[in-house]
Amino acid sequence: MANPEAKPTRRTKPSLQTIRPEPAAHSPQMARPGIAIATIIFLTVEAWFLVYSMIQLWPAQEAQIESAPAVVNPVSILAWRFEVSDEGRLFILVLFAGAFGGAVIAVRDLAVGLRDGKLPLRSIGWYIMRPLVASGLGLGFYLIIRGGFFSPQADVQQTSPFSFVGIAILVGLFTDQAVAKLGEIADAVFSRPEKS
């Protein structure tokens, strides 16, 4: 039985101070325009240096004649002088071409992110490292194509630097697709036999 003298409890509305807002979804910190522009300048200078280096490394026309003997040729890149064989020259060209493709696409992505205001600070490191990743991928594709489609007795005079450098640049420009394609190759080569 209810107590007739008891006063009914009064409900109070919560004050604005006691209401806590829902925590906002964590949004990544955006890169300052100065950091993005400095990264773009760095990658652009790197891309131009890679182009200059590829021009310096490009084999002379007489070196591409099949009857020409394999020799070690001197190469000069800025103040650095070294000697490299024709095979080594193509190897370095592919590395530089992949890095060039990676630098070009990184500059493009940075510029688009800067334009749209959607450039997370944490992605700057990826853009700086992208030419290195693209260089390794370009080399991987070169080795797969050279080993898979050319006989072991084929020397560098029987290949075209244009095709390998072009493929390395494409791999650098499309690193995500290149990684997916290398994954397919790895699945085909290293897949476990199905148990019957």
N, C-alpha and C positions, 0 to 999 in steps of 0.2 A: 504494500500500500504506500502511496506517495505521501510525503510529508507536506501538509498544506502550507506550512510556514516557509518552506525552502523557496528561495528566489530562483526564478529560471536563469540559467547561465546565458550570458550575452555573447554572441559570436562577434568577434571583431575581424575586420578586414585586415589582411596583412599589409603592413606599410611598405612603401616602395623600397625602403632600406633593407627589408628582410627578403625581398624577392631577388634571387640571383639569376642573372641571365644564363642561358644555355651556353656552354663553351663553344666558341666559334671553331669551325674546322680549321686546322692548322694550314695556313697558306705559306708556301715557300717564300723565302726572302728573295726579292728581285735584285738583280745586278744593277748597280749604278751605271748610268750611261758612260761615264768615264772609263770604267773597267771594261765594258763591252767594246768601246772604241779602241782602247789600248790593245785589247786582244785581237780585234780586226786588223789593226795596223801591224801587229806582230806576225799574224798569219799571212798577211799580204806580202810583207817583206820576205817571209819564209818561202812563199810560193814563187816569188820572183827569183830568189836565190836558187831554188830548185830548177827553175827553167834555165837560168844561166849555167848551172852545173850540168844539166842534161845537154845543153849545146856544146859545152866544153868536152863532154864525154862522148858525144855522138861519133861513131866511127867514120873515118874518111872514106870517100867513094872507092879508092883503090884497095882499101882493106876489106871491102865486101866482095871483091872478085874471088871466085872459087879457087883459082890457081895460086892466089897469094898465100905465102907461107904464114903460119901463125907466129906472130912476134909480140913482144912486149912493147907497148907504146907509152911515151911520156904524156902525162895529162897535167894541166895547170888549172887549178880552181882558186881564184884570188891569189893569195900568197903561198898556197899549198901546192907543191909539185910532187908527183909520184908517178910510178910506172905501173901499168896494168895490162893484163893480157886481154885478148878479145872476149874471152868468156867472162872474165871479171868485169870488163866494161859493160857487157850486157846485163850482168847481175846487178851492178850498181845503178844502171839506167832504170831497171825495173823497180828497184827500191825507191829511187827518187821520183819516178813517175807515179807510183802508188801514193807516196807522201804528197805530191803535188795535187792529185785528185782529192785527197782527204783535206788538204788545206783550202782548196777552192770551195768544197761543199760546206766546210766549217764556217768560212767567211760568209757564204750565202745564208746559212742558217742563223748565224749571229746577227746579220743585218735584218733578217725578217723578224727575229725575236725582239730586236731593238725597236723596229718600226711598230710592232704590235704591242709593245710593252709587256711581253710575256717571256722574259729571259731570266730564269731562276739563277741565282748566284752559284748554286752548286753545279750547274751545267758548264760553267766556264772551264773547269779542269778537263772535262770531256772534250771540249772544242780544241783545247791546246794539245791534248794527247791524240786527237783523231788522225793527224798526219802519220804519226808513228804506227798506230793500229792499221791504217790503210796501207802503209808501206809493207808491213808484215803480210797482210792479206794479198797484196799484189805479188809479193815474192812467192807466196804459197801457190797462187794460180799459175804463175810462170813455171814453177817446178812441176806442177801437175801436168800442164800442157806440154812442156818440153819433154818430160819423161814419158808421157802417155802417147803422144802423137809423132814423136821423132825417134828414129832408131838411136841406140846408144853410140853408134859410130858417127852420127851426124855431128859436124862441128858448127861453129858459130857462123861460118861463111854460107852454110846451107839454110840459115834462118834469116828472118827479116826483123830488124830491131823495131820497125814501125808497128808490126802486129803486136809484139810483146809489150812495148811501151803503151800502145793504145789500150790493150786489155788491162794493164796495170792502172792506167788513169781511170778507166771505167770502174774497176774494182774500188779505187779510192773514192770515186764519186758516189758509189752505191754500196757502201760498206755493209749495211744491214742485209741487203739481198745477197751480197757475196758471202757473208757468214752463213746465211740460210743454205746457199748452194753448197758450201763446204761441209755443212752439216749433213746434207743429203749424200754427198760423196762418202763421208765418214760412216754414215749408216749403212751404205751399200758395201763398203769395204770391211767394216768391223762388226756387222750384224751377226748375231749368234744363229747357228743353224736351228731350224725348227725341229722340235722333238716329235717323232711320230708315235 
